[in-house]
Amino acid sequence: MKVRRIVTNIASTELNKANVFYGKFLGLDTLMDHGWIRTFGSDEKMTLQVSVASEGGSGTSVPDLSIEVDDLSAALERAKELGISVEYGPADEPWGVRRFYVRDPFGRLVNVLQHQ
């Protein structure tokens, strides 16, 4: 057996709130919308990972999602433009990433990172 995809599901009755965060902020496309579920994604090929952690590193909370981007400065600027407040960072971490934390509109802690 081979894992082909891992999907994160977030429970909410306010699906439209996802459009700004996952669509405008992260630039993901709406891949599916059945009214009761809206799926955001990209045609980009991505590495699958599942992490289990006791902390988020550097004394931070464990994030619900970690999203790697190709331009952290652009992501940070877009967050500011959309009024998404940064809860941690930006920080250059000793394990070779630059990152910041934000919350999605459903309260999930999201680690936005770029490998250095």
N, C-alpha and C positions, 0 to 999 in steps of 0.2 A: 504494500500500500504506500502511496505517496500523497502527502498533503499538497493540494493544489492552490488553496486560498484560505486565508483566515479573515473573518469578518467581525468587526466590532459592532455590537448592537447597543444602542442607547435608548432607554425607554423614555418617551415623552409624548404628550398629546399636542404639543406646540411645534409641529414639524417646520413651520415657516421660519422659526428662529434659527434653524440650522443653515438657511440660505446665506446669511451674512457671514457666519463663522466658517463653515466648511466650503461654501461657494466663493464669496468675495475675499475673505481673509486668506484662506489656504489655496484658492484657485482651483478647487476640484469641480469636476463636471457632475451634473445630475445624471446618473446612469439609469435610474429606475425611480418611478413615482407612481405608486398605486393608491395614493390618498392616505393610506394608513401606514405606509413605510416609504421613506425617501432614502435612496442610496446615492452617496457621493463617491467619486473615484476618479481614476485616470487610466489611460491606456499605457502609461509608463510601467515598465517591468520593475518590480520591487522585490527586495529580499524579505523573506518571511522570518519573523522572530517572535518568540514569546518569552518575556522576562518575568521572573519572580524575584522580588526584592524586599529587604527589610527597611530600606530608606531609599531616597532618590539620589543620593550622593551629595557631598558637601553639606550634610545635615538637613537636606530638604525632604519634603514629603514624597512618597512614591507617587509618580504621576499615573493617571489612568491611561493616557496615550502618550507615545513619543512619536513625533513626526519629524523626519529628517528633510531639510530643504537644501536647495543649492545656493541660496543667498540669504543668510540670516539677517543682514542689515535691511534688505528689502522687506522681509517678513516683519521685522520690528517696526519699520516705517508704516507698513500697511496696517498693523495692529493699532498704532497711534492714530492714523487717519480714521479708522473705524470705531475709535473709542473703546478698544479692548485694552483693559488695564493689565499691565505686566506685574505678576506677583513675585517673580524672582528673576534676577539678571537684568541685562545680559551678563553672562559670566563665562570666562575662559576656564574650563575645568582641567584638572591635572591629567585626566584620561584622554585628552585630545579632542574635546568638543567645545564649541561655543554654543550657548543655549540661553533660553529664557522660558519662564512658565507663564501661561495664561489659563483662564477658565473658559470653557465653551459655554453657551447660553444655558446648558443643563447642569452646570456646576462641576463638570468633569475637569480635572487638572490635566493640562496638556503641556508637555515638554516639547518645545520647538527647538531643533538643534541643527548644527552644521558641523561635520567633521573638519578639523583643521589640517 
